[in-house]
Amino acid sequence: MGGRALKTTETRRYEKQEFFDLWPILKDKVEKAFNTEAELVISYHDKDSFGDMDIIVLNDGNMPTPEEIKRILTEDFGASEIHQNSTIYSFDFNELQIDLIFTPTSNWETSQVFFAYNDLGNLMGKIFHKLCLSYGFEGLRYIYRMDGGERILGSFIVSKDSQKIFEFIGLDWAHFQKGFFNVQEIFEYIESSPYFVPESFYYENLDQKNRKRNKKRANYALFIEYINKKYKKDESKLQVGKYKHGKDKDQYKQIIHDYFPEVDFNKRLKEFEEKAAYKQVIASKYNGRIIMELIPGLSGKELGKFIGDHAEFVGKAGYMSLDEIVYNAEQEDINEMILEFHKDWGK
């Protein structure tokens, strides 16, 4: 996606009319080739040229293997170059880059909404991130983090109802359905959220993966220009939304629970909290520091291998996992177990 996946094949931008003349031809070819449904990702109405064509392809569980997909693209579509990124296949067709986004039935509707209107879904994701949520092609997901947010313990879907997802952060669903005339209108739409905070979008406030990805996206750069012109010179305006964010992330949990009662958020959260507490007990009794104190000289990759081999050895015994043993054992017994395993380790 973005028109830059192909490295060795020359493609060009399509004018608006020829782009939409090509779409029904490709829709028919894709649906026949893969015996499925295909939908074009919607762009803002005033877009006058296109560097690629993004097509969402329904994967009902009967899709060919990746190798077979590539063969079909080569033989049936005449592709001279194919680039695969997970479930997205980019290839050339009539001098245009085509991106087929193979999407399971469970994400069929949410994907069409998320990918619509260029960077809209991506920008919405930055708002949700402030609320400890992740927004993507599968809908809205809660990410449970531990160790001060450094480690992800797990996650669960909060909602796949796109209308509720939009309205949760105060975005007008009717406006989305009507569409957007240009990127300026998309930017103003994002800004209308009461949870909108300009500084959340600055590159320095993104993690390395998102920073690298978004620096390549032209519309994201335009959005940064937009908020810089409007807010950067006045630090008092950096948090413009009606809702004031604080450092205490727990404040969002009850808001999420109340808005999405169907997921029983607090119950799911409690399950993760219990799991996190269980993990923390284990980590306090069995960790690299303890092992290095017991076995001087064991460190780095060798230490990691020792821990992995120990877990595998205990698991093969079939009685209990290493985590279960550590959780229930006294520290003295755990230390003895570590030393005992080390005696025969590597022999």
C-alpha positions in Angstrom: 0.0 0.0 0.0 1.2 3.5 -0.8 2.4 2.7 -4.3 6.1 2.0 -3.3 6.2 -1.8 -2.8 7.5 -2.7 -6.2 11.2 -2.0 -6.6 12.2 -3.4 -10.1 9.1 -2.8 -12.1 8.2 0.7 -13.4 4.7 1.9 -12.7 3.0 5.3 -13.0 0.3 7.3 -11.4 -3.2 6.9 -13.0 -5.5 9.8 -13.6 -8.8 9.7 -11.9 -10.9 8.6 -14.9 -8.6 5.8 -16.1 -8.3 4.6 -12.5 -12.1 4.1 -12.2 -12.3 2.7 -15.7 -9.8 0.0 -14.6 -11.5 -0.9 -11.4 -14.5 -2.9 -12.7 -12.1 -4.8 -14.9 -9.9 -5.8 -12.0 -12.8 -6.4 -9.7 -14.1 -9.0 -12.2 -10.7 -10.6 -12.7 -9.9 -10.9 -8.9 -13.3 -12.3 -8.0 -13.1 -14.9 -10.8 -9.5 -15.8 -10.1 -10.0 -16.4 -6.4 -13.8 -17.2 -6.4 -14.6 -14.6 -3.8 -15.6 -10.9 -3.3 -13.5 -7.9 -3.8 -14.0 -4.2 -2.8 -12.1 -1.1 -3.7 -10.6 0.9 -0.8 -12.4 4.3 -0.8 -10.4 7.5 -1.3 -11.4 11.1 -0.7 -13.6 12.5 -3.5 -11.2 15.2 -4.8 -8.3 12.9 -5.4 -7.2 13.4 -9.0 -4.5 10.7 -9.4 -3.6 7.4 -7.9 -0.2 5.7 -7.4 -1.8 2.3 -6.6 -5.1 0.5 -6.3 -5.9 -1.0 -2.9 -8.4 -3.9 -3.2 -9.8 -5.8 -0.2 -10.2 -9.5 -1.0 -12.5 -11.7 1.1 -10.7 -14.7 2.4 -13.4 -17.1 3.5 -10.9 -19.8 4.5 -10.7 -21.4 1.0 -7.9 -19.3 -0.4 -4.9 -20.8 -2.3 -1.5 -21.1 -0.7 0.8 -18.1 -1.0 2.8 -19.9 -3.7 -0.4 -20.5 -5.7 -1.6 -16.9 -5.3 1.7 -15.8 -6.8 1.3 -18.2 -9.6 -2.2 -16.9 -10.4 -1.0 -13.3 -10.3 1.8 -14.2 -12.7 -0.2 -16.3 -15.1 -3.7 -14.7 -15.0 -2.7 -11.0 -14.4 0.6 -10.9 -16.2 2.5 -9.7 -13.1 6.2 -9.3 -13.6 7.0 -8.5 -10.0 5.1 -9.6 -6.8 5.8 -8.4 -3.3 4.2 -10.1 -0.4 3.9 -8.4 3.0 1.9 -10.8 5.3 -1.5 -11.0 3.6 -1.0 -8.1 1.2 0.2 -8.9 -2.3 1.5 -6.1 -4.5 2.0 -6.5 -8.2 2.0 -4.6 -11.4 -1.0 -4.5 -13.8 -1.2 -2.2 -16.8 1.6 0.0 -15.3 -0.2 0.4 -12.0 0.7 -1.1 -8.6 -2.2 -3.2 -7.4 -2.4 -4.2 -3.7 -4.6 -7.2 -2.8 -5.4 -7.2 0.9 -6.6 -10.7 1.7 -9.0 -10.3 4.6 -10.8 -13.0 6.7 -14.6 -12.9 7.0 -14.4 -11.8 10.6 -12.6 -8.6 9.5 -14.4 -8.0 6.2 -16.5 -5.0 7.4 -14.0 -3.5 9.8 -11.2 -3.6 7.2 -13.3 -1.7 4.6 -13.9 1.1 7.2 -10.3 1.1 8.6 -8.6 1.4 5.2 -11.0 3.9 3.8 -10.0 7.5 3.1 -6.3 7.3 3.0 -4.8 7.9 6.5 -8.0 8.4 8.4 -7.8 5.0 10.2 -4.1 5.5 11.0 -4.8 9.0 12.5 -7.7 7.6 14.5 -5.3 5.0 15.9 -3.2 7.7 17.5 -6.3 9.0 19.4 -7.2 5.5 20.6 -3.6 4.9 21.7 -4.0 7.7 24.3 -6.9 5.7 25.7 -4.8 2.5 25.9 -6.6 1.0 22.9 -5.5 -0.1 19.5 -7.5 0.6 16.4 -6.9 -1.4 13.2 -8.5 -3.5 10.4 -9.9 -6.0 13.0 -11.7 -3.3 15.0 -10.9 -1.9 18.4 -8.6 -3.9 20.7 -7.4 -3.4 24.3 -3.7 -4.1 24.8 -2.8 -5.2 28.4 0.7 -4.1 29.3 2.8 -4.9 32.3 6.3 -3.8 33.6 5.4 -0.1 33.1 4.1 -0.7 29.6 7.2 -2.3 28.3 5.8 -5.8 27.9 2.5 -6.9 26.3 0.8 -9.7 28.3 -2.1 -10.1 25.9 -5.1 -8.4 24.3 -8.7 -8.8 23.4 -11.2 -7.3 21.0 -13.4 -4.6 22.5 -15.6 -3.9 19.5 -16.1 -4.6 15.8 -19.0 -2.2 15.5 -17.5 0.6 13.4 -20.2 3.1 14.2 -19.7 2.6 18.0 -16.0 2.8 17.6 -16.2 6.1 15.8 -18.8 7.6 18.2 -16.7 6.5 21.2 -14.2 9.2 20.4 -16.8 11.6 19.3 -16.5 11.3 15.5 -19.7 11.7 13.4 -20.5 8.4 11.8 -22.9 10.0 9.3 -20.1 12.2 8.1 -17.9 9.2 7.5 -20.6 7.5 5.5 -21.1 10.6 3.4 -17.3 10.7 2.7 -14.7 13.4 2.5 -14.0 15.8 -0.3 -10.2 16.3 0.4 -7.5 15.6 3.0 -8.2 19.0 4.7 -11.7 17.7 5.5 -10.2 14.5 6.9 -7.8 16.5 9.1 -10.7 18.7 10.4 -12.7 15.5 11.1 -9.9 14.0 13.2 -9.5 17.4 15.0 -13.2 17.3 15.9 -12.7 14.4 18.4 -12.9 15.6 22.0 -9.9 13.3 22.7 -7.8 14.9 20.0 -4.3 16.0 21.3 -1.9 17.4 18.6 1.3 16.4 20.3 0.3 12.7 20.1 1.0 12.8 16.4 4.5 14.2 16.4 7.1 11.8 15.2 9.1 12.1 18.4 6.1 10.8 20.4 5.7 7.7 18.2 7.5 4.4 18.8 10.3 3.5 16.4 8.1 1.3 14.2 5.3 3.9 13.7 7.8 6.7 13.3 9.6 5.0 10.5 6.3 4.0 8.8 4.6 7.3 9.1 7.6 9.3 7.8 7.0 7.5 4.5 3.4 8.5 4.3 2.8 11.8 2.4 -0.6 12.5 4.0 0.7 11.9 7.5 3.4 14.6 6.8 0.7 16.9 5.6 -1.2 16.4 8.8 1.9 17.2 10.9 2.2 20.5 8.8 -1.5 21.1 9.5 -1.3 20.8 13.3 2.1 22.7 13.4 0.6 25.7 11.7 -2.4 25.7 14.0 -1.0 24.7 17.4 2.8 24.5 17.5 3.3 28.2 18.2 0.9 28.2 21.1 1.8 25.5 23.7 -1.4 26.2 25.6 -3.4 24.8 22.6 -1.5 21.5 22.4 -4.4 19.7 24.3 -7.4 21.2 22.6 -10.0 18.4 23.1 -12.8 18.7 25.6 -11.3 15.7 27.4 -8.1 16.3 29.4 -5.7 13.4 29.3 -3.8 12.6 32.5 -0.9 10.4 33.4 -3.2 7.9 35.2 -4.2 5.5 32.5 -6.6 3.7 34.8 -9.1 6.5 34.3 -10.0 5.2 30.9 -10.9 1.7 32.0 -14.3 2.5 33.4 -15.1 4.7 30.4 -14.4 1.8 28.0 -16.4 -0.6 30.2 -19.4 1.7 30.3 -19.4 2.4 26.6 -18.9 -1.3 25.5 -20.9 -3.3 28.1 -21.3 -6.2 25.7 -17.6 -7.2 26.0 -17.7 -7.2 29.9 -14.5 -5.2 29.9 -13.9 -5.2 33.6 -14.2 -9.0 33.8 -11.7 -9.4 31.0 -9.4 -6.9 32.6 -9.5 -8.7 35.9 -8.5 -12.0 34.2 -5.4 -10.2 32.8 -4.6 -8.6 36.1 -4.6 -12.0 37.8 -2.4 -13.4 35.1 0.0 -10.4 35.4 0.1 -10.9 39.2 0.9 -14.6 38.6 3.7 -13.7 36.2 5.2 -11.1 38.6 5.4 -13.7 41.4 7.3 -16.1 39.0 9.6 -13.3 37.8 10.5 -12.3 41.4 11.5 -15.9 42.2 13.1 -17.0 39.0 15.0 -14.5 36.9 18.4 -13.7 35.3 19.7 -11.9 38.3 19.0 -14.8 40.6 20.5 -17.3 38.2 23.7 -15.2 37.7 24.2 -15.0 41.4 23.9 -18.8 41.7 26.0 -19.5 38.7 28.7 -16.8 38.2 29.8 -16.3 34.6 26.5 -17.3 33.1 25.1 -14.3 31.2 23.9 -12.9 27.9 22.8 -15.3 25.2 24.1 -18.3 27.2 21.9 -17.2 30.1 18.9 -17.0 27.8 19.6 -20.4 26.4 19.9 -21.9 29.9 16.5 -20.5 30.9 14.9 -21.8 27.6 16.5 -25.2 28.0 15.4 -25.4 31.6 11.8 -24.7 30.7 11.9 -27.2 27.9 13.4 -29.9 30.2 10.8 -29.4 32.8 8.0 -29.4 30.2 9.1 -32.7 28.8 8.7 -34.3 32.2 5.0 -33.8 31.7 4.2 -33.1 35.4 4.1 -29.3 35.6 5.5 -26.4 33.7 8.5 -24.5 35.0 6.2 -21.5 35.7 3.9 -23.7 37.8 6.7 -25.2 39.8 8.3 -21.8 40.5 5.0 -20.2 41.5 4.3 -22.9 44.1 7.9 -23.5 45.4 9.9 -21.8 48.1 12.9 -19.8 47.0 15.4 -22.2 48.5 13.9 -25.1 46.5 13.9 -23.1 43.3 17.6 -22.2 43.8 18.4 -25.9 44.4 16.5 -26.8 41.2 18.5 -24.3 39.2 21.8 -25.6 40.4 20.8 -29.2 39.9 19.8 -28.6 36.3 23.0 -26.7 35.7 25.1 -29.7 36.7 24.0 -31.7 33.7 23.2 -28.8 31.4 25.1 -28.9 28.1 26.5 -32.4 28.6 
